[in-house]
Amino acid sequence: MIEDLLRRLGIHDGHSGVWAGSWIDQPGGELIPSINPSTGEPIASIVGASIADYDRAVDRSLDAFRRWRTVPPPHRGEIVRLIGNALREHKDDLGLLVSLEVGKVRSEGLGEVQEMIDMADFAVGLSRQLYGLTIATERPDHRMFEQWLPLGPVGIITAFNFPVAVWAWNAMIAAVCGNSMIWKPSPQAPLTSLAVQHLVNQILSKTEYDGVFNLAVGGAELGARMADDERLPLVSATGSVAMGKAIAPRIAGRLGRSLLELGGNNGIIVTPRANLDLALRAVAFAAVGTAGQRCTTLRRLIIHESIAEGFVDRLAAAYRSFPIGNPWDEGVLVGPLISEAAVAAMLRAVEAAEAQGGEVICGGRRVDRPGFFVEPTLIRARADMPIVRQETFAPILYVMTYADLDEAIALHNSVAEGLSSAIFTDDLREAERFLSAKGSDCGIANVNIGTSGAEIGGAFGGEKATGGGREAGSDSWKAYMRRQTCTVNSGSSLPLAQGVQFPIAP
Ligand code: NAD
C-alpha cells in the first residue's frame, strides 16, 4: 500500500531531499529516515541537503526571482491556480501520506490538504488585490502613493505537525507577491514535502519560472544557515519557542526580517452562562484532536467552580471513549504522537504534574501497542504549578477553576505564549469583556468556538512568546513584500515639504 501511494505521488525512488525547482541535486547531506509513528517502522530514507546543496538551491532561487518579480501578479496567480488544481487532484493521496507520516487521522490529513487548496484559491484572488494607497500630498502638482514590491527569495521553515499546510500559508502568498522561496521542512516529515515539491515541479518545469519553489530537507543546522543567509530578506519560521529564540537574534543580527509562528499554551474559559453541550464538544476536539499536537491545541481549561465537577465528569467519560488507533482506520479519533521522544516528554509532564500536586483524572499512560500512542489525559491542576506554564506537545489538558471572571482572564493571560484563546458564554457582557483590551492577550480570541481549527481567511498568529507573526489570510501578505512610498512631481516648480525654503541661484 505504501509503495503504491509513493508511486502515485511520483516519489517512489530516486528522489533526494534537495530540489532547486525541478532540478534534483546529487545531495551530500545526511540520510533522513521517515518514520511511521503508528508502527515506529521506517517508511523510507531521504538523502538530505548539505549546506553546500542548500547554497546552490538558494542561488537558483535567486536566479528565478529575477525573472519572477517582473511577471504581473495576476499571471503569477495563474501559476498558483495550477498548483491548487494539482493539489485538488491528489488530495486523497496527499492526505493519506500526511496520515502515514505524521499520524493525523484521515479527516485531518485530508483537511490539511484542503487547507493548501484553500490557500491557493485565496492567493489567486489576492494576486489581483495587492493594493497600495494614494495619499494626499501638501505640494501642488504632486502625487504620493505607496506600492508593494517583491522582496526576494523567502526562507520557509516548517514544523512537523502541519507538514504541508504551513508551507502553503507561506508559499502561495509569497509566490503571488513575486518572491521565490526555499522550504526547509521538518526532518520528521520529509516525505510529504517531497510529494508536494514534486507536484509543484511538474507544473513549473513546463514554464520559464522553474526555480521559484525550492526544497532543502534537513535539520536545525540548515535552519540556522537560513537564519544567517543574507540572500534571504525574510525567513518565515514555524516551530517551538526555543527554535524562535535561537533563530530570531541571528536574523536580527543581519537586519533581516523574520516572521515567527511559535508555540502556544492555549486556554478556554467556561462560564456558568455557557451552553455546556457546545463547550464540551469544543473542549474535546481542541484538546484531543491531532493527539494534542497542534500549536492551537487546548492545554488549559479554566472553568467556573460552580459547574466544574459535572462538566469534568462528562469530559472524562468522553475521554475514556475516544477510539485510539491506526490514523487511517475509519472511526479512529486519536492517532499517535510523532516520536518516541514525544511519548517520553508526555510521560515526564504527567509525572511532573503529579509531583507538583496535580491529580490525574483520566489517561496519563502510554498505550500498549507498537508505535507512539498515548492516552488523552485530563489533570486537575492549580495555576501556580510550573508544568501548567509549559507547552507539552501531547494530549494533556490541565483543568483549573475560578470564582470571578477577571480572575479567570488574569489566569488565562498568565502564560508566556499568546496564540489562541476562547470563552464559552451566552452572556454578551462576558464575551465582550474577553474580547476587550482588558481581555485575552492572544492573537486569536474566539467566543463559543474552540481554540483550534482556524480558517485561512483570517490572519493567523500569536503574541508574546508565540512570536508576533501573522500568516495566511487578511493582509498577512504585506509581510512578504516591501513597501515603497513614491512621490511624483508633474509640475515645473520644486516646492519643499513643511514649507522649507532652499533658494539656489540657477
Ligand atoms: P521544532 O521547533 O522542533 O522544529 C520546527 C522547525 O524548526 C523544524 O524544521 C526544525 O528543523 C527547525 N529548527 C529547530 N530548531 C532549530 C534551530 N535551533 N535553528 C534553526 N532551525 C531549527 O518544532 P516541531 O516539534 O517541529 O513542532 C512543534 C512546535 O511548533 C510546537 O511548539 C508548536 O506549537 C509549534 N507550531 C507553531 C505553529 C504556529 O503557527 N504558531 C504551527 C505549528 C507548530
Residues whose N, C-alpha, C, O or C-beta is under 5 A from the ligand:
A	BS01	NAD	I157 T158 A159 F160 N161 K184 P185 S186 P187 G218 G219 A220 G223 A224 T238 G239 S240 V241 M243 A246 I247 E261 L262 G263 G264 R294 C295
